[in-house]
Amino acid sequence: MDFFKAYEVIIIGGSYSGLSAAMTLGRSLRSVLIIDGEKPCNRQTPHAHNFLTQDGEKPNVIAQKAKEQVLNYDSVHFLGDFALKGKKTREGFEIITKSGKTFGARKLIVASGIKDLMPEIKGFSECWGITAIHCPYCHGYEFKSEKTAIMANGERAFHMASLVNNLTDELCILTQGTPDFDVKQLDKLKRYNISIIETPVKEIIHENGELQQVVLEDGTCLVLKAVYAALPFEQSSNIPMELGCSLTETGHLQVDMFQKTEVYGIYACGDNTSKMRSVAHAVATGNIAGSMVNHELIQEDF
Protein backbone atom coordinates (compact mmCIF):
# COMPACT_ATOMS: atom_id res chain seq x y z
CA MET A 1 0.00 0.00 0.00
CA ASP A 2 1.44 3.37 -0.94
CA PHE A 3 -1.26 5.49 0.71
CA PHE A 4 -1.67 5.96 4.44
CA LYS A 5 -3.19 8.66 6.60
CA ALA A 6 -4.06 8.70 10.28
CA TYR A 7 -7.11 10.21 11.98
CA GLU A 8 -8.43 10.25 15.51
CA VAL A 9 -11.66 8.58 14.44
CA ILE A 10 -12.75 6.60 11.39
CA ILE A 11 -16.48 6.24 10.79
CA ILE A 12 -17.53 3.35 8.56
CA GLY A 13 -20.79 4.46 6.96
CA GLY A 14 -21.86 7.96 6.03
CA SER A 15 -25.62 7.91 6.27
CA TYR A 16 -27.70 9.40 9.10
CA SER A 17 -26.01 7.80 12.11
CA GLY A 18 -22.49 8.16 10.73
CA LEU A 19 -23.03 11.80 9.81
CA SER A 20 -24.57 12.51 13.21
CA ALA A 21 -21.53 11.03 14.96
CA ALA A 22 -19.21 12.99 12.67
CA MET A 23 -20.94 16.28 13.44
CA THR A 24 -20.55 15.75 17.17
CA LEU A 25 -16.87 14.92 16.73
CA GLY A 26 -16.27 17.77 14.29
CA ARG A 27 -17.67 20.24 16.80
CA SER A 28 -15.10 18.91 19.26
CA LEU A 29 -12.29 19.52 16.73
CA ARG A 30 -11.59 15.82 16.27
CA SER A 31 -9.96 14.67 13.02
CA VAL A 32 -12.49 12.35 11.43
CA LEU A 33 -12.69 10.29 8.25
CA ILE A 34 -16.06 9.04 7.03
CA ILE A 35 -15.79 6.11 4.60
CA ASP A 36 -19.04 5.45 2.77
CA GLY A 37 -20.04 3.39 -0.28
CA GLU A 38 -23.00 5.75 -0.85
CA LYS A 39 -25.62 3.02 -1.15
CA PRO A 40 -28.02 3.60 1.78
CA CYS A 41 -30.59 0.90 2.51
CA ASN A 42 -33.46 3.39 2.07
CA ARG A 43 -32.39 4.58 -1.37
CA GLN A 44 -35.74 3.46 -2.89
CA THR A 45 -37.86 5.08 -0.18
CA PRO A 46 -39.61 8.15 -1.61
CA HIS A 47 -40.25 10.01 1.65
CA ALA A 48 -38.94 9.95 5.24
CA HIS A 49 -41.37 10.39 8.12
CA ASN A 50 -41.53 10.68 11.90
CA PHE A 51 -38.43 12.90 12.03
CA LEU A 52 -38.98 16.40 13.38
CA THR A 53 -38.50 19.29 10.89
CA GLN A 54 -38.07 16.84 7.98
CA ASP A 55 -41.38 14.95 7.90
CA GLY A 56 -42.19 13.97 4.32
CA GLU A 57 -38.82 15.00 2.90
CA LYS A 58 -36.94 12.76 0.48
CA PRO A 59 -34.31 10.68 2.34
CA ASN A 60 -31.52 11.62 -0.06
CA VAL A 61 -32.31 15.31 0.41
CA ILE A 62 -31.98 14.95 4.19
CA ALA A 63 -28.73 13.00 3.80
CA GLN A 64 -27.23 15.48 1.34
CA LYS A 65 -28.07 18.46 3.53
CA ALA A 66 -26.61 16.65 6.54
CA LYS A 67 -23.43 15.81 4.63
CA GLU A 68 -22.97 19.42 3.54
CA GLN A 69 -23.41 20.69 7.09
CA VAL A 70 -21.06 18.08 8.55
CA LEU A 71 -18.33 18.82 6.02
CA ASN A 72 -18.42 22.49 7.01
CA TYR A 73 -16.30 21.35 9.96
CA ASP A 74 -12.74 21.45 8.67
CA SER A 75 -11.55 18.44 10.65
CA VAL A 76 -14.15 16.10 9.11
CA HIS A 77 -13.40 14.41 5.78
CA PHE A 78 -15.52 12.19 3.53
CA LEU A 79 -14.29 9.39 1.27
CA GLY A 80 -16.58 7.68 -1.23
CA ASP A 81 -15.17 4.18 -0.93
CA PHE A 82 -15.91 0.84 0.71
CA ALA A 83 -14.21 -0.20 3.95
CA LEU A 84 -13.06 -3.70 3.09
CA LYS A 85 -10.81 -4.90 5.92
CA GLY A 86 -9.82 -3.83 9.41
CA LYS A 87 -7.20 -4.78 11.92
CA LYS A 88 -6.06 -3.76 15.38
CA THR A 89 -2.82 -1.86 15.69
CA ARG A 90 -0.72 -0.54 18.54
CA GLU A 91 -2.27 2.91 18.05
CA GLY A 92 -5.83 1.70 17.51
CA PHE A 93 -7.16 0.44 14.20
CA GLU A 94 -6.29 0.27 10.53
CA ILE A 95 -8.88 0.23 7.74
CA ILE A 96 -8.18 -0.87 4.17
CA THR A 97 -10.61 0.25 1.48
CA LYS A 98 -11.75 -1.40 -1.72
CA SER A 99 -9.66 1.05 -3.75
CA GLY A 100 -6.52 -0.02 -1.86
CA LYS A 101 -6.11 2.93 0.49
CA THR A 102 -5.12 2.41 4.12
CA PHE A 103 -6.14 4.63 7.01
CA GLY A 104 -5.36 4.53 10.71
CA ALA A 105 -7.36 5.80 13.67
CA ARG A 106 -7.41 5.64 17.44
CA LYS A 107 -11.15 4.98 17.50
CA LEU A 108 -13.63 3.31 15.18
CA ILE A 109 -17.37 3.97 14.79
CA VAL A 110 -19.31 1.41 12.75
CA ALA A 111 -22.37 3.01 11.18
CA SER A 112 -22.57 0.78 8.11
CA GLY A 113 -26.16 -0.40 8.59
CA ILE A 114 -27.62 -3.72 7.57
CA LYS A 115 -28.41 -5.47 4.30
CA ASP A 116 -31.96 -6.74 3.83
CA LEU A 117 -32.19 -10.23 2.32
CA MET A 118 -34.96 -10.11 -0.25
CA PRO A 119 -37.36 -13.04 -0.66
CA GLU A 120 -37.49 -14.81 -4.00
CA ILE A 121 -40.79 -13.21 -4.92
CA LYS A 122 -41.07 -11.51 -8.29
CA GLY A 123 -41.62 -7.78 -7.89
CA PHE A 124 -40.86 -7.65 -4.17
CA SER A 125 -37.46 -5.94 -4.29
CA GLU A 126 -38.80 -3.26 -6.65
CA CYS A 127 -41.48 -2.39 -4.06
CA TRP A 128 -39.21 -2.50 -1.01
CA GLY A 129 -39.26 0.81 0.84
CA ILE A 130 -42.15 2.10 -1.29
CA THR A 131 -45.20 -0.13 -0.72
CA ALA A 132 -43.44 -3.20 0.69
CA ILE A 133 -42.49 -1.65 4.01
CA HIS A 134 -41.02 -2.51 7.40
CA CYS A 135 -42.23 0.02 9.97
CA PRO A 136 -45.68 1.44 10.81
CA TYR A 137 -44.08 4.42 12.54
CA CYS A 138 -42.13 5.33 9.39
CA HIS A 139 -44.77 4.48 6.77
CA GLY A 140 -48.05 3.49 8.41
CA TYR A 141 -49.84 6.83 8.39
CA GLU A 142 -49.53 7.06 4.60
CA PHE A 143 -51.46 3.78 4.27
CA LYS A 144 -54.08 4.37 6.95
CA SER A 145 -57.48 2.80 6.21
CA GLU A 146 -56.03 1.01 3.16
CA LYS A 147 -56.09 -2.70 2.36
CA THR A 148 -52.91 -3.96 3.97
CA ALA A 149 -51.09 -7.26 4.51
CA ILE A 150 -48.40 -8.43 6.90
CA MET A 151 -45.97 -10.95 5.40
CA ALA A 152 -44.68 -12.73 8.48
CA ASN A 153 -45.57 -15.55 10.84
CA GLY A 154 -45.72 -16.29 14.54
CA GLU A 155 -44.84 -13.72 17.16
CA ARG A 156 -43.45 -11.26 14.61
CA ALA A 157 -46.67 -11.25 12.64
CA PHE A 158 -48.81 -11.00 15.76
CA HIS A 159 -46.84 -8.06 17.13
CA MET A 160 -46.98 -6.23 13.79
CA ALA A 161 -50.70 -6.91 13.54
CA SER A 162 -51.28 -5.24 16.90
CA LEU A 163 -49.53 -2.11 15.61
CA VAL A 164 -51.05 -1.98 12.13
CA ASN A 165 -54.57 -2.79 13.39
CA ASN A 166 -54.65 0.72 14.84
CA LEU A 167 -54.16 2.14 11.33
CA THR A 168 -56.55 0.09 9.21
CA ASP A 169 -59.52 -2.25 9.56
CA GLU A 170 -58.65 -4.06 6.32
CA LEU A 171 -55.78 -6.28 7.38
CA CYS A 172 -54.62 -9.81 6.63
CA ILE A 173 -51.54 -11.90 7.49
CA LEU A 174 -49.60 -13.78 4.82
CA THR A 175 -47.84 -16.53 6.76
CA GLN A 176 -46.13 -18.11 3.70
CA GLY A 177 -47.01 -21.55 5.03
CA THR A 178 -48.50 -23.18 8.10
CA PRO A 179 -49.59 -20.51 10.63
CA ASP A 180 -47.62 -20.45 13.88
CA PHE A 181 -49.97 -18.85 16.41
CA ASP A 182 -51.17 -20.08 19.77
CA VAL A 183 -54.86 -20.30 20.72
CA LYS A 184 -54.95 -16.88 22.43
CA GLN A 185 -53.32 -15.20 19.45
CA LEU A 186 -55.71 -16.85 17.00
CA ASP A 187 -58.67 -15.78 19.12
CA LYS A 188 -57.51 -12.17 19.19
CA LEU A 189 -56.81 -12.07 15.45
CA LYS A 190 -60.30 -13.44 14.81
CA ARG A 191 -61.83 -10.88 17.17
CA TYR A 192 -60.28 -8.06 15.15
CA ASN A 193 -61.24 -9.66 11.81
CA ILE A 194 -57.59 -10.13 10.80
CA SER A 195 -57.59 -13.01 8.33
CA ILE A 196 -54.76 -15.51 7.97
CA ILE A 197 -53.67 -16.65 4.50
CA GLU A 198 -51.16 -19.50 4.41
CA THR A 199 -50.82 -19.95 0.64
CA PRO A 200 -47.37 -18.58 -0.29
CA VAL A 201 -46.96 -15.41 -2.32
CA LYS A 202 -45.81 -15.99 -5.89
CA GLU A 203 -45.58 -12.44 -7.28
CA ILE A 204 -46.21 -8.80 -6.52
CA ILE A 205 -47.72 -6.87 -9.39
CA HIS A 206 -46.76 -3.22 -9.22
CA GLU A 207 -46.16 -0.07 -11.20
CA ASN A 208 -42.87 1.65 -10.35
CA GLY A 209 -42.96 0.12 -6.88
CA GLU A 210 -46.61 1.02 -6.26
CA LEU A 211 -48.29 -2.23 -5.26
CA GLN A 212 -51.39 -3.24 -7.22
CA GLN A 213 -51.93 -6.93 -6.53
CA VAL A 214 -50.37 -9.79 -4.62
CA VAL A 215 -50.59 -13.06 -6.52
CA LEU A 216 -50.59 -16.29 -4.51
CA GLU A 217 -49.25 -19.63 -5.72
CA ASP A 218 -52.78 -20.95 -6.23
CA GLY A 219 -53.56 -18.05 -8.58
CA THR A 220 -55.57 -15.99 -6.09
CA CYS A 221 -55.07 -12.24 -6.51
CA LEU A 222 -55.26 -9.92 -3.52
CA VAL A 223 -55.82 -6.23 -4.16
CA LEU A 224 -53.61 -4.46 -1.61
CA LYS A 225 -52.01 -1.05 -1.13
CA ALA A 226 -49.19 -2.07 1.23
CA VAL A 227 -47.39 -5.12 2.59
CA TYR A 228 -45.42 -5.05 5.80
CA ALA A 229 -42.57 -7.54 5.74
CA ALA A 230 -40.20 -8.78 8.42
CA LEU A 231 -37.11 -9.62 6.37
CA PRO A 232 -33.99 -11.45 7.48
CA PHE A 233 -30.83 -9.35 7.26
CA GLU A 234 -27.08 -9.41 7.63
CA GLN A 235 -24.54 -6.84 8.71
CA SER A 236 -23.37 -4.67 5.80
CA SER A 237 -19.80 -4.80 7.09
CA ASN A 238 -17.91 -7.79 8.46
CA ILE A 239 -15.17 -5.58 9.93
CA PRO A 240 -16.58 -5.31 13.48
CA MET A 241 -16.95 -9.08 13.79
CA GLU A 242 -13.45 -9.60 12.39
CA LEU A 243 -12.18 -7.27 15.10
CA GLY A 244 -13.96 -9.23 17.84
CA CYS A 245 -17.33 -7.50 18.22
CA SER A 246 -20.27 -9.71 19.16
CA LEU A 247 -23.73 -9.99 17.67
CA THR A 248 -26.99 -10.25 19.58
CA GLU A 249 -29.48 -13.08 19.06
CA THR A 250 -31.24 -10.89 16.50
CA GLY A 251 -28.05 -10.32 14.50
CA HIS A 252 -27.39 -6.75 15.61
CA LEU A 253 -24.06 -5.53 16.94
CA GLN A 254 -23.91 -5.80 20.72
CA VAL A 255 -23.60 -2.33 22.25
CA ASP A 256 -24.27 -0.80 25.65
CA MET A 257 -26.42 2.27 26.34
CA PHE A 258 -23.50 4.46 25.18
CA GLN A 259 -23.19 2.63 21.81
CA LYS A 260 -19.95 0.99 22.93
CA THR A 261 -19.16 -2.52 21.69
CA GLU A 262 -17.29 -5.16 23.68
CA VAL A 263 -14.05 -4.21 21.92
CA TYR A 264 -12.30 -1.22 23.44
CA GLY A 265 -12.22 1.70 21.03
CA ILE A 266 -15.02 0.46 18.78
CA TYR A 267 -18.49 2.00 18.88
CA ALA A 268 -21.49 1.31 16.66
CA CYS A 269 -24.71 3.15 15.89
CA GLY A 270 -27.74 3.13 13.62
CA ASP A 271 -29.60 0.21 12.05
CA ASN A 272 -26.80 -2.27 12.70
CA THR A 273 -27.36 -2.00 16.47
CA SER A 274 -31.13 -1.96 16.98
CA LYS A 275 -34.57 -3.10 15.81
CA MET A 276 -35.60 0.56 16.00
CA ARG A 277 -34.99 1.32 12.36
CA SER A 278 -35.66 4.97 11.58
CA VAL A 279 -33.90 8.18 10.62
CA ALA A 280 -34.64 9.68 14.03
CA HIS A 281 -33.16 6.72 15.90
CA ALA A 282 -30.10 6.62 13.65
CA VAL A 283 -29.39 10.30 14.28
CA ALA A 284 -29.88 9.87 18.03
CA THR A 285 -27.55 6.89 18.36
CA GLY A 286 -24.95 8.59 16.15
CA ASN A 287 -25.00 11.60 18.43
CA ILE A 288 -24.42 9.37 21.45
CA ALA A 289 -21.61 7.45 19.76
CA GLY A 290 -19.82 10.64 18.73
CA SER A 291 -20.11 12.08 22.23
CA MET A 292 -18.85 8.93 23.90
CA VAL A 293 -15.90 8.54 21.52
CA ASN A 294 -14.90 12.12 22.25
CA HIS A 295 -15.25 11.41 25.97
CA GLU A 296 -13.04 8.33 25.68
CA LEU A 297 -10.35 10.32 23.86
CA ILE A 298 -10.47 12.99 26.56
CA GLN A 299 -10.12 10.37 29.29
CA GLU A 300 -7.03 9.00 27.57
CA ASP A 301 -5.40 12.39 26.96
CA PHE A 302 -6.40 14.82 29.69
C-alpha positions in Angstrom: 0.0 0.0 0.0 1.4 3.4 -0.9 -1.3 5.5 0.7 -1.7 6.0 4.4 -3.2 8.7 6.6 -4.1 8.7 10.3 -7.1 10.2 12.0 -8.4 10.3 15.5 -11.7 8.6 14.4 -12.7 6.6 11.4 -16.5 6.2 10.8 -17.5 3.4 8.6 -20.8 4.5 7.0 -21.9 8.0 6.0 -25.6 7.9 6.3 -27.7 9.4 9.1 -26.0 7.8 12.1 -22.5 8.2 10.7 -23.0 11.8 9.8 -24.6 12.5 13.2 -21.5 11.0 15.0 -19.2 13.0 12.7 -20.9 16.3 13.4 -20.6 15.8 17.2 -16.9 14.9 16.7 -16.3 17.8 14.3 -17.7 20.2 16.8 -15.1 18.9 19.3 -12.3 19.5 16.7 -11.6 15.8 16.3 -10.0 14.7 13.0 -12.5 12.3 11.4 -12.7 10.3 8.2 -16.1 9.0 7.0 -15.8 6.1 4.6 -19.0 5.4 2.8 -20.0 3.4 -0.3 -23.0 5.8 -0.9 -25.6 3.0 -1.1 -28.0 3.6 1.8 -30.6 0.9 2.5 -33.5 3.4 2.1 -32.4 4.6 -1.4 -35.7 3.5 -2.9 -37.9 5.1 -0.2 -39.6 8.2 -1.6 -40.2 10.0 1.6 -38.9 10.0 5.2 -41.4 10.4 8.1 -41.5 10.7 11.9 -38.4 12.9 12.0 -39.0 16.4 13.4 -38.5 19.3 10.9 -38.1 16.8 8.0 -41.4 14.9 7.9 -42.2 14.0 4.3 -38.8 15.0 2.9 -36.9 12.8 0.5 -34.3 10.7 2.3 -31.5 11.6 -0.1 -32.3 15.3 0.4 -32.0 15.0 4.2 -28.7 13.0 3.8 -27.2 15.5 1.3 -28.1 18.5 3.5 -26.6 16.6 6.5 -23.4 15.8 4.6 -23.0 19.4 3.5 -23.4 20.7 7.1 -21.1 18.1 8.6 -18.3 18.8 6.0 -18.4 22.5 7.0 -16.3 21.3 10.0 -12.7 21.4 8.7 -11.6 18.4 10.7 -14.2 16.1 9.1 -13.4 14.4 5.8 -15.5 12.2 3.5 -14.3 9.4 1.3 -16.6 7.7 -1.2 -15.2 4.2 -0.9 -15.9 0.8 0.7 -14.2 -0.2 4.0 -13.1 -3.7 3.1 -10.8 -4.9 5.9 -9.8 -3.8 9.4 -7.2 -4.8 11.9 -6.1 -3.8 15.4 -2.8 -1.9 15.7 -0.7 -0.5 18.5 -2.3 2.9 18.0 -5.8 1.7 17.5 -7.2 0.4 14.2 -6.3 0.3 10.5 -8.9 0.2 7.7 -8.2 -0.9 4.2 -10.6 0.3 1.5 -11.7 -1.4 -1.7 -9.7 1.0 -3.8 -6.5 0.0 -1.9 -6.1 2.9 0.5 -5.1 2.4 4.1 -6.1 4.6 7.0 -5.4 4.5 10.7 -7.4 5.8 13.7 -7.4 5.6 17.4 -11.1 5.0 17.5 -13.6 3.3 15.2 -17.4 4.0 14.8 -19.3 1.4 12.8 -22.4 3.0 11.2 -22.6 0.8 8.1 -26.2 -0.4 8.6 -27.6 -3.7 7.6 -28.4 -5.5 4.3 -32.0 -6.7 3.8 -32.2 -10.2 2.3 -35.0 -10.1 -0.2 -37.4 -13.0 -0.7 -37.5 -14.8 -4.0 -40.8 -13.2 -4.9 -41.1 -11.5 -8.3 -41.6 -7.8 -7.9 -40.9 -7.6 -4.2 -37.5 -5.9 -4.3 -38.8 -3.3 -6.6 -41.5 -2.4 -4.1 -39.2 -2.5 -1.0 -39.3 0.8 0.8 -42.2 2.1 -1.3 -45.2 -0.1 -0.7 -43.4 -3.2 0.7 -42.5 -1.6 4.0 -41.0 -2.5 7.4 -42.2 0.0 10.0 -45.7 1.4 10.8 -44.1 4.4 12.5 -42.1 5.3 9.4 -44.8 4.5 6.8 -48.1 3.5 8.4 -49.8 6.8 8.4 -49.5 7.1 4.6 -51.5 3.8 4.3 -54.1 4.4 6.9 -57.5 2.8 6.2 -56.0 1.0 3.2 -56.1 -2.7 2.4 -52.9 -4.0 4.0 -51.1 -7.3 4.5 -48.4 -8.4 6.9 -46.0 -10.9 5.4 -44.7 -12.7 8.5 -45.6 -15.5 10.8 -45.7 -16.3 14.5 -44.8 -13.7 17.2 -43.4 -11.3 14.6 -46.7 -11.2 12.6 -48.8 -11.0 15.8 -46.8 -8.1 17.1 -47.0 -6.2 13.8 -50.7 -6.9 13.5 -51.3 -5.2 16.9 -49.5 -2.1 15.6 -51.1 -2.0 12.1 -54.6 -2.8 13.4 -54.7 0.7 14.8 -54.2 2.1 11.3 -56.5 0.1 9.2 -59.5 -2.3 9.6 -58.6 -4.1 6.3 -55.8 -6.3 7.4 -54.6 -9.8 6.6 -51.5 -11.9 7.5 -49.6 -13.8 4.8 -47.8 -16.5 6.8 -46.1 -18.1 3.7 -47.0 -21.6 5.0 -48.5 -23.2 8.1 -49.6 -20.5 10.6 -47.6 -20.4 13.9 -50.0 -18.8 16.4 -51.2 -20.1 19.8 -54.9 -20.3 20.7 -54.9 -16.9 22.4 -53.3 -15.2 19.4 -55.7 -16.9 17.0 -58.7 -15.8 19.1 -57.5 -12.2 19.2 -56.8 -12.1 15.5 -60.3 -13.4 14.8 -61.8 -10.9 17.2 -60.3 -8.1 15.1 -61.2 -9.7 11.8 -57.6 -10.1 10.8 -57.6 -13.0 8.3 -54.8 -15.5 8.0 -53.7 -16.6 4.5 -51.2 -19.5 4.4 -50.8 -20.0 0.6 -47.4 -18.6 -0.3 -47.0 -15.4 -2.3 -45.8 -16.0 -5.9 -45.6 -12.4 -7.3 -46.2 -8.8 -6.5 -47.7 -6.9 -9.4 -46.8 -3.2 -9.2 -46.2 -0.1 -11.2 -42.9 1.7 -10.4 -43.0 0.1 -6.9 -46.6 1.0 -6.3 -48.3 -2.2 -5.3 -51.4 -3.2 -7.2 -51.9 -6.9 -6.5 -50.4 -9.8 -4.6 -50.6 -13.1 -6.5 -50.6 -16.3 -4.5 -49.2 -19.6 -5.7 -52.8 -21.0 -6.2 -53.6 -18.0 -8.6 -55.6 -16.0 -6.1 -55.1 -12.2 -6.5 -55.3 -9.9 -3.5 -55.8 -6.2 -4.2 -53.6 -4.5 -1.6 -52.0 -1.1 -1.1 -49.2 -2.1 1.2 -47.4 -5.1 2.6 -45.4 -5.0 5.8 -42.6 -7.5 5.7 -40.2 -8.8 8.4 -37.1 -9.6 6.4 -34.0 -11.4 7.5 -30.8 -9.4 7.3 -27.1 -9.4 7.6 -24.5 -6.8 8.7 -23.4 -4.7 5.8 -19.8 -4.8 7.1 -17.9 -7.8 8.5 -15.2 -5.6 9.9 -16.6 -5.3 13.5 -16.9 -9.1 13.8 -13.5 -9.6 12.4 -12.2 -7.3 15.1 -14.0 -9.2 17.8 -17.3 -7.5 18.2 -20.3 -9.7 19.2 -23.7 -10.0 17.7 -27.0 -10.2 19.6 -29.5 -13.1 19.1 -31.2 -10.9 16.5 -28.0 -10.3 14.5 -27.4 -6.8 15.6 -24.1 -5.5 16.9 -23.9 -5.8 20.7 -23.6 -2.3 22.3 -24.3 -0.8 25.7 -26.4 2.3 26.3 -23.5 4.5 25.2 -23.2 2.6 21.8 -19.9 1.0 22.9 -19.2 -2.5 21.7 -17.3 -5.2 23.7 -14.1 -4.2 21.9 -12.3 -1.2 23.4 -12.2 1.7 21.0 -15.0 0.5 18.8 -18.5 2.0 18.9 -21.5 1.3 16.7 -24.7 3.1 15.9 -27.7 3.1 13.6 -29.6 0.2 12.1 -26.8 -2.3 12.7 -27.4 -2.0 16.5 -31.1 -2.0 17.0 -34.6 -3.1 15.8 -35.6 0.6 16.0 -35.0 1.3 12.4 -35.7 5.0 11.6 -33.9 8.2 10.6 -34.6 9.7 14.0 -33.2 6.7 15.9 -30.1 6.6 13.7 -29.4 10.3 14.3 -29.9 9.9 18.0 -27.6 6.9 18.4 -25.0 8.6 16.2 -25.0 11.6 18.4 -24.4 9.4 21.5 -21.6 7.4 19.8 -19.8 10.6 18.7 -20.1 12.1 22.2 -18.9 8.9 23.9 -15.9 8.5 21.5 -14.9 12.1 22.3 -15.2 11.4 26.0 -13.0 8.3 25.7 -10.4 10.3 23.9 -10.5 13.0 26.6 -10.1 10.4 29.3 -7.0 9.0 27.6 -5.4 12.4 27.0 -6.4 14.8 29.7 
